[in-house]
Amino acid sequence: MAGPGPASEGEASASATAARNMHGKLSHLMKKYGRVALGVHLSVYACFFAGCYVAVESHLDVPGYLERFGLMTPPVEGEPAQEKGWVHKALAGSSSSLALAFIANKALIPVRVPITLGLTPPVAKFIRNFRGRAG
């Protein structure tokens, strides 16, 4: 059995670089827009959390959807149940719906951050224009 090759190391490096880049963009956005960016981010978080909770309560195949969209790696076929990761165990088990929704929501960070990055400037502009009319 061969170890991880250059392709898997390259993929991991690219993934880490993308995560740092996204974090940097979010940090810049928070510095530039302040409370507006925080409000948008928390609103997006709350919407996604509510959606994840509804999905878990509706008995949707949350791990299947996360795997399908590349947000979670599927377990290796033939792998014993005790060898699966804690995320797979929690999502497949009888954990509380809130805990499962939280785990699913955490897996959706790569989706939430670009939405926050895209929504914050128009929301800030809207608030600026709204305050200008109210004054």
C-alpha positions as CSV (number, residue, x, y, z in Angstrom):
1,M,0.0,0.0,0.0
2,A,1.5,3.3,-1.1
3,G,1.6,6.4,1.1
4,P,0.3,9.8,0.2
5,G,1.7,10.9,-3.1
6,P,2.6,14.3,-4.4
7,A,-1.0,14.8,-5.7
8,S,-2.6,14.3,-2.2
9,E,0.1,16.6,-0.6
10,G,-0.6,19.2,-3.3
11,E,-4.3,19.0,-2.7
12,A,-3.9,19.4,1.0
13,S,-1.6,22.4,0.5
14,A,-4.0,24.0,-1.9
15,S,-6.9,23.5,0.5
16,A,-4.9,25.0,3.4
17,T,-3.9,28.0,1.2
18,A,-7.6,28.5,0.2
19,A,-8.7,28.4,3.8
20,R,-6.1,31.0,4.8
21,N,-7.1,33.2,1.9
22,M,-10.8,33.0,2.8
23,H,-9.9,33.8,6.5
24,G,-7.8,36.7,5.3
25,K,-10.7,38.1,3.2
26,L,-13.1,37.7,6.1
27,S,-10.7,39.5,8.4
28,H,-10.3,42.3,6.0
29,L,-14.1,42.5,5.6
30,M,-14.6,42.7,9.4
31,K,-12.0,45.5,9.6
32,K,-13.5,47.5,6.8
33,Y,-17.2,47.1,7.6
34,G,-17.1,46.4,11.4
35,R,-20.5,45.8,13.0
36,V,-22.3,45.5,9.6
37,A,-20.0,42.6,8.6
38,L,-20.5,40.9,12.0
39,G,-24.3,41.3,11.7
40,V,-24.3,39.9,8.2
41,H,-22.1,37.0,9.2
42,L,-24.2,36.2,12.3
43,S,-27.4,36.4,10.2
44,V,-26.1,34.0,7.6
45,Y,-24.9,31.7,10.4
46,A,-28.3,31.8,12.0
47,C,-30.1,31.0,8.7
48,F,-27.8,28.1,7.9
49,F,-28.1,26.8,11.4
50,A,-31.9,26.9,11.2
51,G,-31.8,25.2,7.8
52,C,-29.5,22.5,9.2
53,Y,-31.8,21.9,12.2
54,V,-34.8,21.6,9.9
55,A,-32.9,19.1,7.7
56,V,-31.9,17.0,10.7
57,E,-35.4,17.1,12.1
58,S,-36.8,16.1,8.7
59,H,-34.5,13.0,8.8
60,L,-32.7,14.0,5.6
61,D,-29.5,12.2,4.8
62,V,-27.3,15.1,6.0
63,P,-24.0,13.1,5.8
64,G,-24.9,12.0,2.2
65,Y,-25.5,15.6,1.1
66,L,-22.3,16.9,2.7
67,E,-20.3,14.1,1.0
68,R,-22.0,14.7,-2.3
69,F,-20.9,18.4,-2.3
70,G,-17.4,17.6,-1.1
71,L,-17.9,19.2,2.3
72,M,-17.2,15.9,4.1
73,T,-15.1,12.9,3.1
74,P,-17.0,9.7,2.8
75,P,-16.0,6.8,5.0
76,V,-13.9,4.1,3.4
77,E,-16.0,1.1,2.2
78,G,-15.5,-2.0,4.4
79,E,-14.1,0.1,7.2
80,P,-15.3,-1.1,10.6
81,A,-17.7,1.2,12.4
82,Q,-15.3,1.9,15.2
83,E,-12.8,3.3,12.7
84,K,-15.1,5.9,11.3
85,G,-14.5,9.5,12.3
86,W,-16.5,11.1,15.1
87,V,-18.4,13.3,12.6
88,H,-19.8,10.3,10.8
89,K,-20.6,8.6,14.1
90,A,-22.4,11.7,15.4
91,L,-24.4,12.3,12.2
92,A,-25.4,8.7,11.8
93,G,-26.1,8.2,15.5
94,S,-28.9,9.3,17.8
95,S,-27.3,12.5,19.0
96,S,-29.4,15.5,19.7
97,S,-30.8,17.4,16.7
98,L,-29.1,20.6,17.9
99,A,-25.7,18.9,18.1
100,L,-26.2,17.4,14.6
101,A,-27.3,20.7,13.2
102,F,-24.2,22.4,14.7
103,I,-21.9,19.8,13.1
104,A,-23.6,20.1,9.8
105,N,-23.4,23.9,10.0
106,K,-19.7,23.8,10.8
107,A,-19.1,21.7,7.7
108,L,-20.8,24.4,5.7
109,I,-18.2,27.1,6.5
110,P,-16.8,27.0,3.0
111,V,-20.3,28.0,1.8
112,R,-21.2,30.6,4.4
113,V,-18.0,32.7,4.2
114,P,-18.3,33.5,0.5
115,I,-22.0,34.4,1.1
116,T,-20.9,36.8,3.9
117,L,-18.2,38.3,1.6
118,G,-20.7,38.9,-1.1
119,L,-23.6,40.2,1.0
120,T,-21.7,42.6,3.3
121,P,-20.9,45.4,0.8
122,P,-24.5,45.8,-0.5
123,V,-25.9,45.6,3.0
124,A,-23.5,48.3,4.2
125,K,-24.4,50.5,1.2
126,F,-28.1,50.0,1.9
127,I,-27.6,50.9,5.6
128,R,-25.6,54.0,4.6
129,N,-28.3,55.1,2.2
130,F,-31.0,54.4,4.7
131,R,-29.3,56.5,7.4
132,G,-28.8,59.3,4.9
133,R,-32.5,59.5,4.2
134,A,-33.5,59.2,7.8
135,G,-31.2,62.1,8.9
